[in-house]
């Protein structure tokens, strides 16, 4: 759904850089003999020679189109070279092209905020760079202008057919130009310089569009290819959009664009100018109506997001015609292949970029044979993502089974085995999304059980912990830090231990531990390590990773001290018989340790579960009445402990048993004479 965003009042300079038939260029760099030859990159399969995903300009001149299959391309152009995309796990492996695209991004990002839109296209916000250039070295002060910049296509310029380069030179160095046009001129020079640098360092050519927003920049980059750049001044926007087909605009190429054409009887973007904003809002809703009104005038407030890394990772495959999957076994086979590929990519992202994906989503296209409702869309399903190929495979299969039951309209459908219920799958895709960066300095507390060094573990250690699932990522939130801690069973604490055992109740230094230590122990004591259930529940009880805030080395040392104290106290506990027990209730006022009476309702008793045998006889139960507890002390506790204490103090509900004489009949019964 399009989103209407107001355009900034300040002038922006946005560039859209689009690589020229990028997949072919990557293959030509690997095999220089292909340069200048009609070439196409094919995603091979046995049906008609595979699908073409990139066609060189030499092959296009021979009539080859991307919509063709490999066999058809050979008939049209017998001398064409078909280069097959590498295949891994039965599907196309695009890693070589992703890596080549990253080379280009690393060069472009040096000049401004960079958003990687796909493998072969990038948006650049050059506003700061052009303003700096305009202040320090404006175009009119330059002794010479690069030839590549003089080849730029400036929309609306040289309509009379005069010398193009001369006209562009005059446009670039105008002293009486409006401020926005001067910024565009600086952007033209900067983009030309970047394109030359990309060609020099990678061997790839690219085309570019320079304008005042993303929408116009993308339109401009496609106007003159290959290896050229186009500029759209504000004065030429109306002319451009006046003849531009509706479906050329991003987000108008599908059903919404078709609806606008049929409902409003328009063919071009400029035709929308005849409709008021109220009229468009009335027909298409407030947001979409405003967006259409803005688009007709070349207005777009969409920002360059400043993203060098992808927002998600995905792996998919299509199964056309007779290749459609019709059994659970065949679906499971391909899900396993796709999930292994996805697992490799998210683990590589974790190692290289210190990012963790949080959501696994399954997308399926399918049809039902002999059913009038065959157009019904197969529902997409999501669940929290667990690292490890086998875990992702298990969860993806469960998601498919749940989606299939919903798609077939019956929750009683048997989704096991190889039985076919009249359905067929034409595409499968798994994706990992909601990717977040691991805060710098975040590490696992588990390292303190092997070394006293408070420095954080390496990325490799973090990766191994996530992959093996040995240390679930349980976020511990506080105002000052966030750390990842293991469960009780992993650090060797007794499972029933509730309070921290001190060496003596009479030592104030140990009794007065910081709130951070108390909070850390609270997570250690309460977060038991769950066993992963089988079946569909495994998707609902996944190990989520929520890493929110950084913690300093000083705070890590506090956690280290806590662990050291725990180990030391465990050792002392074995050798000493005169040890006391302390819990969080030591902070309450009005303790009465000597009482041994039976507690009435409203009392709170804390007994250490490890106090058994002779040792338990030496320990006294701490007795507190609700009215003896100072509420101000509770308010100073961390939120997690506040909830726990208030739960202890909450009055228990008494059974509602009617007392003798409490019913209405009692008042109407005859009075007995005594």
C-alpha positions as CSV (number, residue, x, y, z in Angstrom):
1,X,0.0,0.0,0.0
2,X,1.5,3.4,-1.0
3,X,2.3,5.8,1.9
4,X,1.8,9.5,1.4
5,X,4.8,11.3,3.0
6,X,5.2,15.1,2.9
7,X,8.2,16.3,1.0
8,X,10.9,18.2,2.9
9,X,10.9,22.0,2.5
10,X,14.6,21.9,1.9
11,X,16.0,20.8,-1.5
12,X,17.3,17.3,-1.7
13,X,19.5,15.7,-4.3
14,X,18.9,12.0,-4.8
15,X,20.6,9.7,-7.3
16,X,19.5,6.3,-8.4
17,X,22.4,4.1,-9.7
18,X,21.4,1.1,-11.8
19,X,24.0,-1.4,-13.1
20,X,23.8,-2.2,-16.8
21,X,22.7,-5.9,-17.4
22,X,24.7,-6.6,-14.2
23,X,24.7,-10.4,-14.2
24,X,26.2,-10.4,-17.7
25,X,28.9,-8.0,-16.7
26,X,29.8,-10.2,-13.8
27,X,30.2,-13.2,-16.1
28,X,32.1,-11.1,-18.6
29,X,34.6,-10.1,-15.9
30,X,35.1,-13.8,-15.1
31,X,35.5,-14.6,-18.9
32,X,36.8,-11.5,-20.7
33,X,36.4,-13.3,-24.1
34,X,32.6,-12.7,-23.7
35,X,33.0,-8.9,-23.9
36,X,31.3,-7.5,-27.0
37,X,29.6,-10.9,-27.7
38,X,25.9,-11.5,-27.6
39,X,25.5,-13.1,-24.1
40,X,22.7,-14.0,-21.7
41,X,22.7,-15.4,-18.2
42,X,20.3,-18.3,-17.9
43,X,18.9,-19.9,-14.8
44,X,19.0,-23.4,-16.2
45,X,16.3,-26.0,-15.9
46,X,15.2,-28.8,-18.2
47,X,12.1,-26.9,-19.5
48,X,13.0,-25.2,-22.8
49,X,16.5,-24.4,-21.9
50,X,15.8,-22.4,-18.7
51,X,14.8,-18.8,-18.1
52,X,16.9,-15.8,-19.1
53,X,17.6,-13.4,-16.2
54,X,20.0,-11.0,-18.0
55,X,20.6,-10.2,-21.6
56,X,23.6,-8.2,-23.0
57,X,22.9,-5.2,-25.2
58,X,24.6,-7.0,-28.1
59,X,22.1,-9.9,-27.8
60,X,19.2,-7.4,-27.5
61,X,20.2,-5.9,-30.9
62,X,19.7,-9.5,-32.3
63,X,16.1,-9.6,-30.9
64,X,16.7,-11.6,-27.7
65,X,14.4,-10.6,-24.9
66,X,14.4,-11.5,-21.2
67,X,11.0,-13.1,-21.5
68,X,12.4,-15.8,-23.7
69,X,13.6,-19.2,-22.7
70,X,17.1,-20.5,-23.6
71,X,16.0,-22.6,-26.6
72,X,14.1,-19.7,-28.1
73,X,17.0,-17.3,-27.6
74,X,19.3,-19.6,-29.6
75,X,16.8,-19.7,-32.5
76,X,16.6,-15.9,-32.6
77,X,20.4,-15.4,-32.2
78,X,22.4,-18.6,-33.0
79,X,25.7,-17.1,-31.9
80,X,24.5,-16.2,-28.4
81,X,26.5,-17.4,-25.4
82,X,24.3,-18.8,-22.7
83,X,26.1,-18.7,-19.3
84,X,24.4,-20.8,-16.6
85,X,23.9,-19.4,-13.1
86,X,25.8,-21.6,-10.5
87,X,23.5,-24.2,-8.9
88,X,23.7,-25.1,-5.2
89,X,21.2,-27.5,-3.5
90,X,19.2,-27.8,-6.7
91,X,18.6,-24.0,-7.0
92,X,20.3,-20.9,-8.4
93,X,23.2,-19.6,-6.3
94,X,23.4,-15.8,-6.7
95,X,26.2,-15.2,-4.1
96,X,28.7,-14.3,-6.8
97,X,26.4,-11.5,-8.0
98,X,25.6,-10.3,-4.5
99,X,29.4,-10.0,-3.7
100,X,30.0,-8.0,-6.9
101,X,27.1,-5.7,-6.0
102,X,28.7,-5.1,-2.6
103,X,31.9,-3.9,-4.3
104,X,29.9,-1.2,-6.1
105,X,28.0,-0.2,-2.9
106,X,31.3,0.2,-1.0
107,X,32.4,2.8,-3.6
108,X,29.1,4.7,-3.8
109,X,28.6,4.9,-0.1
110,X,31.6,7.1,0.3
111,X,29.7,10.2,-1.0
112,X,26.4,10.0,0.9
113,X,23.7,8.1,2.6
114,X,23.3,4.9,0.6
115,X,20.3,2.5,0.3
116,X,20.8,-0.8,-1.4
117,X,17.5,-1.4,-3.2
118,X,18.5,-4.7,-4.8
119,X,21.6,-6.7,-6.0
120,X,22.2,-4.2,-8.8
121,X,20.6,-0.9,-7.8
122,X,21.3,1.7,-5.2
123,X,19.8,5.0,-4.0
124,X,22.1,7.8,-2.9
125,X,21.2,10.9,-0.8
126,X,23.9,13.4,-2.0
127,X,22.3,16.5,-0.3
128,X,25.2,17.1,2.2
129,X,27.9,16.5,-0.5
130,X,26.4,18.9,-3.0
131,X,25.8,21.6,-0.4
132,X,29.4,21.3,0.6
133,X,30.6,21.5,-3.0
134,X,28.4,24.5,-3.7
135,X,29.9,26.3,-0.8
136,X,33.5,25.4,-1.4
137,X,34.0,24.6,-5.1
138,X,30.9,25.6,-7.1
139,X,30.7,24.4,-10.8
140,X,31.3,27.9,-12.2
141,X,34.6,28.1,-10.4
142,X,36.0,24.9,-12.0
143,X,38.7,25.3,-14.6
144,X,37.6,22.1,-16.4
145,X,34.6,19.8,-16.3
146,X,34.9,16.0,-16.8
147,X,33.8,14.7,-20.2
148,X,31.5,12.2,-18.6
149,X,29.6,14.9,-16.8
150,X,29.2,16.8,-20.2
151,X,27.6,13.7,-21.7
152,X,24.7,14.0,-19.2
153,X,21.1,14.2,-20.4
154,X,19.4,17.2,-18.8
155,X,15.7,16.9,-19.4
156,X,14.2,19.9,-21.2
157,X,17.7,21.1,-22.4
158,X,18.8,21.4,-26.1
159,X,15.4,21.0,-27.6
160,X,16.5,22.9,-30.7
161,X,19.1,20.2,-31.5
162,X,22.2,22.4,-30.8
163,X,25.5,21.0,-29.5
164,X,24.6,18.9,-26.5
165,X,27.9,19.0,-24.6
166,X,28.0,22.8,-25.0
167,X,24.5,23.2,-23.7
168,X,25.2,21.0,-20.7
169,X,28.4,23.0,-19.9
170,X,26.4,26.2,-19.9
171,X,23.7,24.7,-17.7
172,X,26.3,23.4,-15.2
173,X,28.1,26.7,-14.7
174,X,25.2,29.2,-14.8
175,X,25.6,31.9,-12.2
176,X,22.0,33.1,-12.4
177,X,20.6,29.6,-11.9
178,X,18.0,28.9,-9.1
179,X,19.5,27.4,-5.9
180,X,17.8,24.0,-6.6
181,X,19.3,23.8,-10.1
182,X,22.7,24.7,-8.7
183,X,22.4,21.8,-6.3
184,X,21.4,19.5,-9.2
185,X,24.5,20.7,-11.2
186,X,26.8,19.7,-8.3
187,X,25.0,16.4,-8.1
188,X,25.6,15.8,-11.8
189,X,29.3,16.3,-11.3
190,X,29.5,14.1,-8.3
191,X,27.6,11.2,-9.9
192,X,29.7,11.3,-13.0
193,X,32.8,11.1,-10.8
194,X,31.4,8.1,-8.9
195,X,30.5,6.2,-12.1
196,X,34.0,6.7,-13.4
197,X,35.4,5.4,-10.1
198,X,33.1,2.3,-10.2
199,X,34.3,1.5,-13.8
200,X,37.9,1.9,-12.8
201,X,37.8,-0.2,-9.7
202,X,35.3,-3.0,-10.7
203,X,35.1,-2.9,-14.5
204,X,31.3,-2.4,-14.4
205,X,29.3,0.3,-16.1
206,X,26.2,1.8,-14.6
207,X,23.5,4.3,-15.5
208,X,22.2,6.9,-13.1
209,X,19.3,9.3,-12.6
210,X,19.7,12.6,-10.6
211,X,16.6,14.4,-9.3
212,X,15.0,16.0,-6.2
213,X,13.4,12.8,-4.9
214,X,13.6,9.0,-5.2
215,X,10.6,8.6,-7.5
216,X,12.0,11.0,-10.1
217,X,15.6,9.7,-9.8
218,X,14.5,6.1,-10.5
219,X,12.5,7.2,-13.6
220,X,15.5,9.1,-14.8
221,X,18.0,6.3,-14.5
222,X,16.1,4.1,-17.0
223,X,15.7,6.9,-19.6
224,X,19.2,6.6,-21.1
225,X,21.1,3.4,-20.9
226,X,23.7,2.0,-20.9
227,X,26.6,3.9,-19.2
228,X,24.8,7.3,-19.1
229,X,23.1,9.6,-16.7
230,X,20.0,11.7,-16.8
231,X,19.0,14.8,-14.8
232,X,15.5,16.0,-14.1
233,X,15.2,19.7,-13.1
234,X,12.0,20.8,-11.4
235,X,11.0,22.8,-14.5
236,X,10.8,19.5,-16.6
237,X,8.8,17.4,-14.1
238,X,5.3,18.3,-15.5
239,X,6.4,17.5,-19.1
240,X,7.9,14.2,-18.0
241,X,4.8,13.0,-16.1
242,X,2.4,14.3,-18.7
243,X,3.2,11.5,-21.1
244,X,4.4,8.8,-18.6
245,X,2.1,5.7,-18.5
246,X,0.4,5.1,-15.1
247,X,2.0,1.7,-14.7
248,X,5.5,3.0,-15.0
249,X,5.2,4.4,-11.5
250,X,6.4,2.2,-8.7
251,X,3.4,0.5,-6.9
252,X,1.1,1.3,-9.8
253,X,2.2,-1.6,-12.0
254,X,-0.4,-4.1,-10.6
255,X,-4.0,-4.1,-9.6
256,X,-4.0,-0.5,-8.2
257,X,-2.8,0.9,-11.5
258,X,-5.3,-1.2,-13.5
259,X,-8.1,0.0,-11.2
260,X,-7.1,3.7,-11.7
261,X,-7.0,3.3,-15.4
262,X,-10.4,1.7,-15.6
263,X,-12.2,3.7,-12.8
264,X,-10.9,7.1,-13.7
265,X,-10.4,6.6,-17.4
266,X,-6.7,7.8,-17.4
267,X,-3.7,6.5,-19.2
268,X,-0.8,8.8,-18.0
269,X,0.3,10.2,-14.7
270,X,-0.4,13.7,-16.0
271,X,-4.1,12.8,-16.5
272,X,-4.5,12.6,-12.7
273,X,-4.0,16.4,-12.5
274,X,-7.6,16.9,-13.4
275,X,-8.8,15.2,-10.1
276,X,-8.8,17.1,-6.8
277,X,-7.3,15.6,-3.7
278,X,-10.7,15.2,-2.1
279,X,-12.0,13.3,-5.2
280,X,-9.0,10.9,-5.1
281,X,-9.4,10.4,-1.3
282,X,-13.1,9.7,-1.7
283,X,-12.4,6.9,-4.2
284,X,-9.2,5.4,-2.9
285,X,-9.0,6.4,0.8
286,X,-7.3,9.2,2.5
287,X,-3.7,7.9,2.4
288,X,-3.7,6.5,-1.2
289,X,-5.7,9.5,-2.5
290,X,-3.1,12.0,-1.1
291,X,-0.3,9.8,-2.5
292,X,-1.8,9.8,-6.0
293,X,-2.4,13.6,-5.8
294,X,1.3,14.1,-4.9
295,X,2.6,11.6,-7.6
296,X,0.8,13.5,-10.3
297,X,2.8,16.6,-9.3
298,X,6.1,14.8,-8.9
299,X,6.0,15.1,-5.1
300,X,7.5,12.3,-3.0
301,X,8.8,12.6,0.6
302,X,10.2,9.0,0.7
303,X,13.6,9.1,2.4
304,X,16.8,7.2,1.4
305,X,17.0,4.8,4.3
306,X,20.8,4.6,4.7
307,X,20.9,0.8,4.4
308,X,23.9,-1.0,3.0
309,X,22.7,-4.4,4.1
310,X,19.5,-6.2,3.1
311,X,16.5,-6.0,5.4
312,X,15.8,-9.7,5.0
313,X,17.2,-12.9,3.5
314,X,15.3,-15.3,1.3
315,X,15.6,-18.5,-0.6
316,X,12.9,-19.8,-3.0
317,X,12.2,-21.9,-6.1
318,X,9.4,-22.2,-8.6
319,X,7.9,-25.5,-9.9
320,X,6.1,-24.9,-13.2
321,X,3.9,-27.3,-15.1
322,X,4.6,-30.9,-14.5
323,X,7.3,-30.0,-11.9
324,X,4.6,-28.9,-9.4
325,X,5.0,-30.6,-6.0
326,X,2.0,-32.8,-5.1
327,X,3.1,-34.7,-2.0
328,X,4.3,-33.7,1.5
329,X,7.5,-35.7,0.9
330,X,8.4,-33.7,-2.1
331,X,7.6,-30.4,-0.4
332,X,9.7,-31.5,2.6
333,X,12.6,-32.3,0.4
334,X,12.7,-28.9,-1.2
335,X,12.0,-27.1,2.1
336,X,15.1,-28.8,3.5
337,X,17.2,-27.5,0.5
338,X,15.9,-23.9,0.8
339,X,16.3,-23.9,4.6
340,X,19.9,-25.0,4.4
341,X,20.6,-22.2,1.9
342,X,18.8,-19.7,4.2
343,X,20.7,-20.9,7.2
344,X,24.1,-20.4,5.5
345,X,23.1,-16.8,4.6
346,X,21.9,-15.8,8.0
347,X,24.9,-17.4,9.7
348,X,27.2,-15.5,7.3
349,X,25.4,-12.3,8.1
350,X,25.9,-13.0,11.8
351,X,29.6,-13.6,11.4
352,X,30.3,-10.7,9.0
353,X,27.9,-8.1,10.1
354,X,27.0,-9.1,13.7
355,X,23.2,-9.2,12.9
356,X,20.6,-11.6,14.0
357,X,17.3,-12.5,12.2
358,X,14.3,-12.9,14.4
359,X,11.4,-14.1,12.2
360,X,11.0,-17.0,9.8
361,X,8.3,-16.7,7.1
362,X,7.1,-19.3,4.6
363,X,5.6,-18.2,1.3
364,X,3.8,-20.7,-0.9
365,X,2.0,-20.6,-4.3
366,X,-0.4,-23.5,-4.9
367,X,-3.6,-24.5,-6.7
368,X,-6.4,-27.0,-6.1
369,X,-7.5,-29.1,-9.1
370,X,-11.2,-29.4,-9.9
371,X,-12.1,-26.7,-7.4
372,X,-14.0,-23.5,-8.1
373,X,-12.2,-21.9,-5.2
374,X,-8.8,-22.7,-6.8
375,X,-7.9,-19.0,-6.9
376,X,-7.7,-18.9,-3.1
377,X,-4.3,-17.8,-2.0
378,X,-2.1,-20.1,0.1
379,X,-1.6,-18.3,3.4
380,X,1.9,-17.2,4.4
381,X,2.9,-18.3,7.8
382,X,5.5,-17.0,10.3
383,X,7.2,-17.9,13.5
384,X,10.2,-16.9,15.6
385,X,13.4,-18.0,13.9
386,X,15.8,-20.5,15.5
387,X,19.3,-20.7,14.3
388,X,20.5,-24.1,12.9
389,X,19.5,-25.6,9.6
390,X,17.7,-28.6,11.1
391,X,15.6,-26.3,13.4
392,X,14.7,-24.1,10.5
393,X,13.7,-27.1,8.4
394,X,11.5,-28.5,11.2
395,X,9.7,-25.2,11.7
396,X,9.2,-24.6,8.0
397,X,7.5,-27.9,7.6
398,X,5.2,-27.2,10.5
399,X,4.3,-23.9,8.9
400,X,3.6,-25.6,5.6
401,X,1.3,-28.1,7.3
402,X,-0.6,-25.4,9.1
403,X,-1.0,-23.4,5.9
404,X,-2.1,-26.4,3.9
405,X,-4.9,-27.2,6.4
406,X,-6.1,-23.6,6.2
407,X,-5.8,-23.6,2.4
408,X,-7.8,-26.8,2.0
409,X,-10.4,-25.5,4.4
410,X,-10.3,-28.3,6.9
411,X,-8.2,-28.8,10.0
412,X,-8.8,-32.6,9.8
413,X,-6.8,-33.0,6.6
414,X,-4.0,-35.5,6.9
415,X,-0.8,-33.7,6.0
416,X,1.5,-36.6,6.6
417,X,2.8,-39.1,4.1
418,X,2.4,-39.0,0.4
419,X,-1.4,-38.8,0.0
420,X,-2.6,-36.1,-2.4
421,X,-5.7,-34.2,-1.7
422,X,-6.0,-32.5,-5.1
423,X,-3.4,-29.7,-4.4
424,X,-0.1,-28.8,-6.1
425,X,2.6,-26.4,-5.1
426,X,4.1,-24.2,-7.8
427,X,6.6,-22.2,-5.7
428,X,8.2,-22.3,-2.2
429,X,10.2,-19.6,-0.5
430,X,11.5,-19.1,3.0
431,X,12.7,-15.8,4.4
432,X,14.4,-14.5,7.5
433,X,13.4,-11.0,8.5
434,X,13.3,-8.5,11.4
435,X,17.1,-8.5,11.4
436,X,18.7,-6.5,14.2
437,X,22.3,-5.6,15.0
438,X,23.9,-7.1,18.0
439,X,24.8,-4.2,20.3
440,X,28.6,-3.8,20.6
441,X,29.9,-5.3,23.8
442,X,27.0,-7.7,24.2
443,X,28.2,-11.2,25.2
444,X,27.2,-14.2,27.1
445,X,27.6,-14.6,30.9
446,X,28.7,-18.2,30.2
447,X,32.2,-17.1,29.6
448,X,32.6,-16.2,33.2
449,X,32.5,-19.9,34.1
450,X,35.6,-20.5,32.0
451,X,37.6,-17.4,32.6
452,X,37.5,-14.3,34.8
453,X,38.4,-12.0,32.0
454,X,35.5,-9.5,31.7
455,X,36.0,-8.8,28.0
456,X,33.4,-10.0,25.7
457,X,33.7,-13.2,23.7
458,X,34.4,-13.2,20.0
459,X,31.8,-13.2,17.3
460,X,32.8,-16.8,16.5
461,X,31.9,-17.8,20.1
462,X,28.6,-16.1,19.9
463,X,27.9,-17.8,16.6
464,X,28.7,-21.2,18.0
465,X,26.4,-20.7,21.0
466,X,23.5,-19.7,18.8
467,X,24.1,-22.5,16.3
468,X,24.4,-25.2,18.9
469,X,21.4,-23.9,20.9
470,X,23.4,-24.6,24.1
471,X,22.9,-21.1,25.4
472,X,19.5,-19.7,24.7
473,X,19.4,-16.0,24.3
474,X,17.3,-14.7,27.2
475,X,17.4,-10.9,27.3
476,X,17.9,-9.4,30.7
477,X,16.5,-5.8,30.7
478,X,17.5,-3.1,33.1
479,X,18.0,0.6,33.0
480,X,21.7,0.3,32.7
481,X,22.6,-2.8,30.8
482,X,21.5,-5.9,28.9
483,X,23.3,-9.2,29.0
484,X,22.7,-12.7,27.8
485,X,22.6,-15.3,30.5
486,X,22.4,-19.1,30.6
487,X,19.8,-21.1,32.6
488,X,20.2,-22.7,36.0
489,X,20.8,-26.1,34.5
490,X,23.6,-24.8,32.4
491,X,25.6,-23.2,35.2
492,X,25.2,-26.0,37.7
493,X,22.9,-24.3,40.3
494,X,20.4,-26.5,42.1
495,X,17.1,-26.4,40.3
496,X,15.0,-25.8,43.4
497,X,17.3,-23.1,44.9
498,X,15.4,-19.8,45.2
499,X,17.5,-17.4,47.4
500,X,21.2,-16.5,47.3
501,X,23.0,-18.2,50.1
502,X,25.4,-15.9,52.0
503,X,28.3,-16.9,54.1
504,X,26.9,-15.1,57.1
505,X,23.8,-13.0,57.8
506,X,26.0,-10.8,60.0
507,X,28.3,-9.6,57.1
508,X,26.8,-6.3,55.8
509,X,29.1,-6.3,52.8
510,X,27.6,-9.4,51.4
511,X,24.1,-8.6,52.5
512,X,24.1,-5.3,50.7
513,X,24.5,-6.5,47.1
514,X,23.6,-4.1,44.3
515,X,20.2,-4.2,42.6
516,X,21.9,-5.2,39.4
517,X,23.3,-8.4,41.1
518,X,19.9,-9.2,42.5
519,X,18.3,-8.7,39.0
520,X,20.8,-10.9,37.4
521,X,20.3,-13.6,39.9
522,X,16.6,-13.4,39.5
523,X,16.9,-14.4,35.8
524,X,19.4,-17.1,36.7
525,X,16.9,-18.6,39.2
526,X,13.7,-18.3,37.3
527,X,14.4,-18.9,33.6
528,X,14.5,-22.6,33.4
529,X,15.9,-24.1,30.2
530,X,12.8,-25.3,28.3
531,X,12.9,-28.5,26.3
532,X,11.8,-28.0,22.8
533,X,8.4,-29.7,22.2
534,X,7.6,-31.7,19.1
535,X,4.9,-31.1,16.7
536,X,3.2,-27.8,16.0
537,X,4.0,-26.3,19.4
538,X,7.6,-26.0,18.6
539,X,6.9,-22.9,16.5
540,X,5.2,-21.3,19.5
541,X,7.9,-21.9,22.0
542,X,11.0,-20.9,20.1
543,X,14.1,-19.3,21.5
544,X,13.6,-15.6,20.7
545,X,16.5,-13.3,20.7
546,X,15.9,-9.7,21.8
547,X,19.1,-7.8,22.3
548,X,18.2,-4.2,23.1
549,X,20.9,-2.2,25.1
550,X,24.6,-2.1,25.5
551,X,26.4,-2.7,28.8
552,X,29.7,-1.4,29.9
553,X,32.8,-3.4,31.0
554,X,32.1,-2.1,34.5
555,X,28.7,-3.8,34.5
556,X,30.2,-7.0,33.1
557,X,32.6,-7.0,36.0
558,X,29.6,-6.9,38.4
559,X,28.1,-10.0,36.7
560,X,31.6,-11.6,37.0
561,X,31.7,-10.8,40.7
562,X,28.2,-12.3,41.1
563,X,29.2,-15.6,39.5
564,X,32.4,-15.7,41.5
565,X,30.4,-15.2,44.7
566,X,28.0,-18.0,43.7
567,X,30.9,-20.4,43.1
568,X,32.6,-19.4,46.3
569,X,29.4,-19.8,48.3
570,X,28.7,-23.2,46.8
571,X,32.1,-24.3,48.1
572,X,31.6,-22.8,51.6
573,X,28.2,-24.5,51.8
574,X,29.8,-27.9,51.7
575,X,32.2,-27.3,54.6
576,X,30.3,-25.0,56.9
577,X,27.3,-25.9,59.1
578,X,26.6,-22.5,60.5
579,X,25.4,-20.7,57.4
580,X,22.4,-18.4,57.2
581,X,20.0,-17.9,54.4
582,X,19.1,-14.6,53.0
583,X,16.6,-13.6,50.4
584,X,15.3,-10.3,49.0
585,X,13.1,-9.9,52.0
586,X,16.1,-8.8,54.1
587,X,15.3,-5.3,52.8
588,X,11.9,-5.3,54.5
589,X,11.4,-3.6,57.9
590,X,10.1,-5.2,61.0
591,X,11.6,-8.6,60.7
592,X,10.6,-11.1,63.4
593,X,12.9,-14.1,63.1
594,X,12.1,-15.6,66.4
595,X,8.4,-16.4,65.8
596,X,7.6,-20.1,65.4
597,X,3.8,-19.8,65.5
598,X,1.6,-21.1,62.8
599,X,1.2,-18.3,60.1
600,X,-2.3,-16.9,59.7
601,X,-3.7,-15.6,56.4
602,X,-1.7,-12.5,55.3
603,X,1.7,-13.8,56.5
604,X,4.5,-14.5,54.1
605,X,7.1,-17.2,54.9
606,X,10.3,-17.7,52.9
607,X,12.0,-21.1,53.4
608,X,15.1,-22.0,51.4
609,X,14.2,-25.2,49.5
610,X,17.7,-26.6,50.1
611,X,17.2,-26.5,53.9
612,X,16.6,-30.2,54.6
613,X,17.8,-32.7,57.2
614,X,19.8,-31.5,60.3
615,X,20.8,-28.3,58.4
616,X,17.2,-27.3,58.1
617,X,16.6,-27.6,61.8
618,X,19.2,-24.9,62.4
619,X,17.6,-22.5,60.1
620,X,14.6,-20.4,61.2
621,X,11.7,-19.4,59.0
622,X,11.4,-15.7,58.3
623,X,8.0,-14.6,59.2
624,X,6.4,-11.3,58.0
625,X,2.9,-9.9,58.2
626,X,1.7,-7.8,55.3
627,X,1.2,-4.8,57.4
628,X,4.9,-5.1,58.6
629,X,6.3,-4.6,55.2
630,X,7.4,-1.0,54.2
631,X,5.8,-0.2,50.8
632,X,8.4,2.4,50.0
633,X,11.1,-0.3,50.0
634,X,9.2,-2.3,47.4
635,X,8.9,0.7,45.2
636,X,12.7,1.0,45.1
637,X,13.1,-2.6,43.8
638,X,13.6,-3.4,40.1
639,X,10.3,-3.9,38.3
640,X,10.7,-7.7,38.0
641,X,11.2,-8.1,41.8
642,X,8.4,-5.7,42.6
643,X,6.0,-7.9,40.7
644,X,7.2,-11.0,42.5
645,X,7.0,-9.5,46.0
646,X,3.5,-8.0,45.3
647,X,2.4,-11.4,44.1
648,X,3.5,-12.9,47.5
649,X,1.6,-10.2,49.4
650,X,-1.6,-10.3,47.3
651,X,-4.4,-11.6,49.6
652,X,-5.6,-15.1,48.8
653,X,-9.3,-15.5,47.8
654,X,-11.3,-17.1,50.5
655,X,-13.9,-19.8,49.4
656,X,-17.3,-18.2,49.3
657,X,-19.0,-20.6,51.8
658,X,-22.4,-19.2,53.1
659,X,-22.3,-18.8,56.9
660,X,-25.1,-19.9,59.1
661,X,-27.8,-17.3,59.2
662,X,-26.4,-15.3,56.3
663,X,-29.1,-16.2,53.8
664,X,-32.3,-14.2,53.2
665,X,-34.4,-17.1,54.5
666,X,-32.9,-16.6,58.0
667,X,-34.6,-13.2,58.3
668,X,-38.0,-14.6,57.5
669,X,-37.8,-17.8,59.6
670,X,-39.8,-17.8,62.9
671,X,-37.8,-16.6,65.9
672,X,-37.0,-19.4,68.3
673,X,-37.9,-18.7,71.9
674,X,-35.1,-19.5,74.3
